[in-house]
Amino acid sequence: MEARRALIRKAVNACCGRQGFNFVDGRRCEPTDSTGQIKVTEPATGLPLCSFGSSGERDVADAVASAKAAFAQWSQMACTERGRILINAGSKIRENLEFLAHLEVKDNGKPIWEARVDILSCADAFEYFGGVVPSVAGQHIPVGGDSFAIVSREPLGVVAGIGAWNFPMQTCTWKVAPALACGNTFVYKPSPLTPMTALALADILIEVGVPKGSYNVIQGDGETGSLLCHHPDVAKVSFTGSVLTGSKVMAAAAAGIKKVTLELGGKSPLIIFDDADMKNAVKAALMANFLTQGEVCSNGTRVFVQKGIYKDFMKNLIEATKKLKIGDPFEEDTTVGATISKEHAEKVLRYVESAKSEGAVVECGGERCVLPPPLDGGYYLSPCVLTSCTDDMKVVKEEVFGSILSVLTFSEEDEVIDRANATHFGLAGGVFTKDIQRAFRVVKRVQAGTLWINTYNLYPPSLPFGGYKQSGLGRENGTAVLEQYTQTKTVYVEGGDVDCGPLYQE
Ligand code: NAD
């Protein structure tokens, strides 16, 4: 076991040390038009991980040209064949689970057990879309007499994906798997903080038979992303990131009338009624706040607790939170890993300070923990539970994207629904109650793209995911996403003579 782990770590280190962080036309390459050097640090240690050039205009053009050239072959392939290749990609990801999970931890700092869950979900997505795509069919519509129309679904062309750093491979896969399944080709720009696993995916896709050029990776910062959004041969941009950047992406896409999918931030409510199963509600509150160091878009960071169980719930929640183990993300029993960067950790800690200054009480956590070398350069934050919160506090209104759980109390169902909806976000939400009628009443009225009843933060690829309000536009996953990566073509077939009224006289 130890020997195997040592081998995997060696492979991960070798991977980070390889040359060529772009992947264009089936091979790794350096940018030829770099606009500056990006230095990536390993969150767990704060030590340098890798460095590469930020791709410039020519690199973006090369990647898009490669995807455009590959489109003819990939889009013309029988969809059963494309599906088979993607299902094989899922199997390959499973075969390489340990390597990919370790690479993700190296890049992102999340605990290894969570990274395994993420990587397996990538395999699920390739298998799901590989399986679903042969059944994507058009329509035959009679239009009178012997005439009819056929409506076929066609791919869009070159799709650009731009990702965030919290679920590096999953974010990439949720875009690439359905886009490729529908016959598009792809250029992906990972977050400059987490460049590794999207690149590892390129090797896998080539190995299973995705033709070169169909999936390209270009590394870079926001400027690279912007170049990609403005490129005239990009038909669609699928973006995951903040609301602020999302609006820039949408503006850039608007200039070229490109389609967009936006997966943005959230400030989701988790509503716990008096009759909830206590243990499950506490487990869900942990899942809704402390996975991946709290860096999860759908997190239920506003935990509304009905007054009758408040005391009991808080006792259990604080006990469970204090048991979380902050430590080396590669250790099997670690439950809290490293924050992505020093800057982000400082931002999270500033939210704790602002909460305190506005009158919130820190029940536990909210501090930096310095771990022994070689982890002393990493930013490990203890999960924070805040009480005495009010709806107008900065920490309650804004997306923190870190391990801060704000507890709010409520009395009535109508009241909590109004308060839950009093936000410009609408990504997700949860309700805990044993009363099924109440559960359905509440989820019907909460304005969010995904609601969980008596659980939280689960997203199999068969379920559409995306936001209401400023949390986004469009959906990822489920069969809903197939519409986002295809366009319809209507063909009207005349079954008789052309009827043009008085226009034509014999
Ligand atoms: P970010 O918006 O700072 O960056 C996201 C990506 O956009 C990066 O790759 C970045 O390089 C690129 N970018 C920056 N400026 C750009 C521009 N002008 N044009 C094109 N691309 C540009 O977000 P982040 O800090 O990487 O991620 C955190 C945010 O992502 C949070 O708000 C979180 O809620 C959100 N997120 C949403 C989901 C979802 O599915 N809804 C999932 C994960 C993360």
Residues whose N, C-alpha, C, O or C-beta is under 5 A from the ligand:
A	BS01	NAD	I162 G163 A164 W165 K189 P190 S191 P192 G220 D221 G222 G225 S226 T240 G241 S242 V243 T245 K248 E263 L264 G265 G266 C297 S471
